[in-house]
């Protein structure tokens, strides 16, 4: 966790959705430092609030619950929804219907900034020998990536029609350490995730900006030139793990689609029926 001065508090009430998910759990204690009140939500009960928190239970497909969730909120960090390839019905409920409910609630409640956990799987069918900027056409690698593409388009619509600003974070692989060679390119430390979310919340003008969520890795497939106004500066790098990752995974099969495409294992997952 980063050390912050008291002046780090910039919001009255922030909402964190998906607070019990992998990245929600990481962000929950970190975001408390940036607001007077952190409202945390999940589809299942989160138990008692920590100091400085409000806890709410809301399934994203429940329109009325999501409308109540956004009442009195300055900005949203939207980590909720389905975060891997899953049966279509779950993706439809959490990411498509849920995304619509969230933006409709933002419009009705006057919330003006959303930081949206999109995913690198929006462009997962580009090859690992290509370097993409954030304006290339989407090439989702599955139904999950497709739902994140919908989320980004939803964000664009709500900015163009109603002026609600979003930073869509195409998050790579945010884990304690890179697990394999692919993650030498896609890895983002949890401290860099915090830096990215805070920069996205506080940049003065963002419209709808797309930015890849990665650390300062030597191997990279993504170029954030078009998002430099966000002011995100990663301070960590997968490079410190390179030797051990390469020792663990000495060979890469060039004929394996999961090695060829940026989406890795996601390019062959599902559908599930
Ligand atoms: C994602 O979008 C997932 O949420 C996460 O679990 C990782 O698998 C990540 O992508 C990745 O591409 O490594």
Boltz pocket constraint, residues with backbone or C-beta under 6 A from the ligand:
constraints:
  - pocket:
      binder: B
      contacts: [[A, 83], [A, 84], [A, 118], [A, 119], [A, 120], [A, 121], [A, 171], [A, 172], [A, 173], [A, 174], [A, 186], [A, 262], [A, 263]]
      max_distance: 6.0
